[in-house]
Amino acid sequence: MGISRVNAGSGNVTGEKRLHVGCGTNILAGWVNIDIESLSGVDLVLDAGGGLPFDEVALIFAEHFIEHLDFCAGLRFLRDCRRALSEVGVLRLSTPNLDWVWCHQYHYGQWRDDGEAVRDCFWMNRAFHGWGHQFLYNRQALTEVLRESGFAHIETASYGESRHPELRGLERHEKYVDSPDLPHVIIVEASGRSSSSSEILRGPRAEFEQAIVIRPPERSRKR
């Protein structure tokens, strides 16, 4: 594959290296379709959470993928995306919106009976743990994690829309009722390179990582 280039001024993207990570059965022509399972149409069977063996990539697209990684693995994945992309490459992410989940799946204070309260309890746990989800983001948190990963420019986009023609109409995941003010998915495009870290992320990240440390069980004492 040759070196890919992005025309930042016009938003046009040209080149061969386009990675579709976590593609499943949604195969995109002209892209390297990557999945952890050997499904029909997959070009490369790879655990992308463990690294991407590419460089000088023009585009990376990952729809409903990062929420299946725990926070630390997700951060490593985004850092590796930044490493794999060319200086002008673009990463497009689509992931469930935690704000939408909270507003549409849990209705505290609005329950008419215990049945609705129990239903919402299961809905919320399904959103977090169902379908293999590990970590859900809101827009602000995802933006800060991308900055921490080395991206300088992060912009939101709408389902199927992009200022880059090659990134339009890619999403295939089922849609839910939402609004422009509260979309059910967060879609962002990240580019550029930065060496600065996120001050906003530091405290909450440290508290979270300390809380999820799994300690091995104490060994039974010999008697």
Secondary structure in CASP SS format (residue, H / E / C, confidence):
PFRMAT SS
TARGET T0000
AUTHOR 0000-0000-0000
METHOD secondary structure of the structure
MODEL  1
M C 1.00
G C 1.00
I C 1.00
S C 1.00
R E 1.00
V E 1.00
N E 1.00
A C 1.00
G C 1.00
S C 1.00
G C 1.00
N E 1.00
V E 1.00
T E 1.00
G C 1.00
E C 1.00
K C 1.00
R E 1.00
L E 1.00
H E 1.00
V E 1.00
G C 1.00
C C 1.00
G C 1.00
T C 1.00
N C 1.00
I C 1.00
L C 1.00
A C 1.00
G C 1.00
W C 1.00
V E 1.00
N E 1.00
I E 1.00
D E 1.00
I C 1.00
E C 1.00
S C 1.00
L C 1.00
S C 1.00
G C 1.00
V C 1.00
D C 1.00
L E 1.00
V E 1.00
L C 1.00
D C 1.00
A H 1.00
G H 1.00
G H 1.00
G C 1.00
L C 1.00
P C 1.00
F C 1.00
D C 1.00
E C 1.00
V E 1.00
A E 1.00
L E 1.00
I E 1.00
F E 1.00
A E 1.00
E E 1.00
H C 1.00
F C 1.00
I H 1.00
E H 1.00
H H 1.00
L C 1.00
D C 1.00
F H 1.00
C H 1.00
A H 1.00
G H 1.00
L H 1.00
R H 1.00
F H 1.00
L H 1.00
R H 1.00
D H 1.00
C H 1.00
R H 1.00
R H 1.00
A H 1.00
L E 1.00
S E 1.00
E E 1.00
V E 1.00
G E 1.00
V E 1.00
L E 1.00
R E 1.00
L E 1.00
S E 1.00
T E 1.00
P E 1.00
N E 1.00
L H 1.00
D H 1.00
W H 1.00
V H 1.00
W H 1.00
C H 1.00
H H 1.00
Q H 1.00
Y C 1.00
H C 1.00
Y C 1.00
G C 1.00
Q C 1.00
W C 1.00
R C 1.00
D C 1.00
D H 1.00
G H 1.00
E H 1.00
A H 1.00
V H 1.00
R H 1.00
D H 1.00
C H 1.00
F H 1.00
W H 1.00
M H 1.00
N H 1.00
R H 1.00
A H 1.00
F H 1.00
H H 1.00
G H 1.00
W H 1.00
G H 1.00
H C 1.00
Q C 1.00
F C 1.00
L C 1.00
Y E 1.00
N C 1.00
R H 1.00
Q H 1.00
A H 1.00
L H 1.00
T H 1.00
E H 1.00
V H 1.00
L H 1.00
R H 1.00
E H 1.00
S C 1.00
G C 1.00
F C 1.00
A C 1.00
H E 1.00
I E 1.00
E E 1.00
T E 1.00
A C 1.00
S C 1.00
Y C 1.00
G C 1.00
E C 1.00
S C 1.00
R C 1.00
H C 1.00
P H 1.00
E H 1.00
L H 1.00
R C 1.00
G C 1.00
L C 1.00
E C 1.00
R C 1.00
H C 1.00
E C 1.00
K C 1.00
Y C 1.00
V C 1.00
D C 1.00
S E 1.00
P C 1.00
D C 1.00
L E 1.00
P C 1.00
H C 1.00
V E 1.00
I E 1.00
I E 1.00
V E 1.00
E E 1.00
A E 1.00
S E 1.00
G C 1.00
R C 1.00
S C 1.00
S C 1.00
S C 1.00
S C 1.00
S C 1.00
E H 1.00
I H 1.00
L H 1.00
R H 1.00
G H 1.00
P H 1.00
R H 1.00
A H 1.00
E H 1.00
F H 1.00
E H 1.00
Q H 1.00
A H 1.00
I C 1.00
V C 1.00
I C 1.00
R C 1.00
P C 1.00
P C 1.00
E C 1.00
R C 1.00
S C 1.00
R C 1.00
K C 1.00
R C 1.00
END
